[in-house]
């Protein structure tokens, strides 16, 4: 089954290569060559425009990713600050409690 699919793909590839060669070989006049060249240049321009759009989209996505990473770092830092503040409050509470216990045991 896999070998059959592989052979079919090879036949399709060979057929497409033959078609492209036949099309190229079929250009017999300067006018046909000019038309073919005009078409190919149009395709080249179109692909360059598409490439430019994709590049712009990629740059925007990268900028957005950097912004998200900055926000994430800021949130992590804020979380760490809150955690430190919370731990400090716990420590103060424990110290106050210990002082109360010590005070009441002295009485």
C-alpha positions in Angstrom: 0.0 0.0 0.0 2.8 2.4 0.9 4.8 1.4 -2.1 1.8 1.9 -4.4 1.2 5.4 -2.9 4.9 6.2 -3.4 4.8 5.0 -7.0 1.7 7.1 -7.6 3.3 10.2 -6.2 6.4 9.6 -8.3 4.2 9.3 -11.4 2.4 12.5 -10.5 5.7 14.3 -10.0 7.1 13.0 -13.3 3.9 14.0 -15.0 4.0 17.5 -13.6 7.6 17.8 -14.6 6.8 16.7 -18.1 3.9 19.2 -18.3 6.1 22.0 -17.2 8.8 21.0 -19.8 6.1 20.7 -22.5 4.7 24.1 -21.7 8.2 25.6 -21.8 9.0 23.7 -25.0 5.7 24.9 -26.4 6.8 28.5 -26.4 7.8 29.0 -30.0 7.5 32.7 -30.7 8.7 35.9 -29.2 5.1 36.9 -28.5 4.5 33.7 -26.5 7.8 34.2 -24.7 6.8 37.7 -23.8 3.4 36.5 -22.5 5.1 33.8 -20.5 7.6 36.2 -19.1 4.9 38.7 -18.2 3.0 36.0 -16.4 6.1 34.8 -14.5 6.9 38.4 -13.5 3.4 38.8 -12.2 3.7 35.7 -10.2 7.1 36.9 -8.8 5.6 40.2 -7.8 2.6 38.5 -6.2 4.9 36.2 -4.2 7.1 39.1 -3.1 4.0 41.0 -1.9 2.8 37.9 0.0 6.3 37.4 1.4 6.3 41.0 2.6 2.9 40.6 4.2 4.0 37.5 6.0 7.2 39.2 7.1 5.2 42.1 8.5 2.8 39.7 10.2 5.8 37.8 11.7 7.4 41.0 13.0 4.1 42.1 14.6 3.7 38.6 16.2 7.3 38.9 17.5 6.6 42.3 18.9 3.4 41.1 20.5 5.3 38.1 22.0 7.9 40.5 23.5 5.1 42.6 25.0 3.5 39.5 26.5 6.9 38.3 27.9 7.4 41.8 29.5 3.9 41.7 31.0 4.5 38.2 32.3 7.8 39.2 33.9 6.1 42.2 35.5 3.4 40.0 36.9 5.9 37.5 38.2 7.8 40.4 39.9 4.6 41.8 41.3 3.7 38.3 42.6 7.1 37.9 44.2 6.7 41.3 45.8 3.3 40.3 47.2 4.7 37.0 48.4 7.6 38.8 50.2 5.2 41.2 51.8 2.9 38.4 52.9 5.8 36.5 54.4 6.9 39.6 56.2 3.4 40.1 57.6 3.4 36.5 58.8 6.8 37.1 60.5 5.5 40.2 62.2 2.3 38.4 63.3 4.4 35.5 64.7 6.7 37.9 66.5 3.7 39.8 68.0 2.2 36.5 69.1 5.4 35.3 70.6 5.7 38.6 72.5 2.2 38.2 73.8 2.9 34.6 74.9 6.1 35.7 76.6 4.4 38.6 78.2 1.6 36.5 79.6 4.0 33.9 80.9 6.0 36.5 82.9 2.9 37.6 84.7 
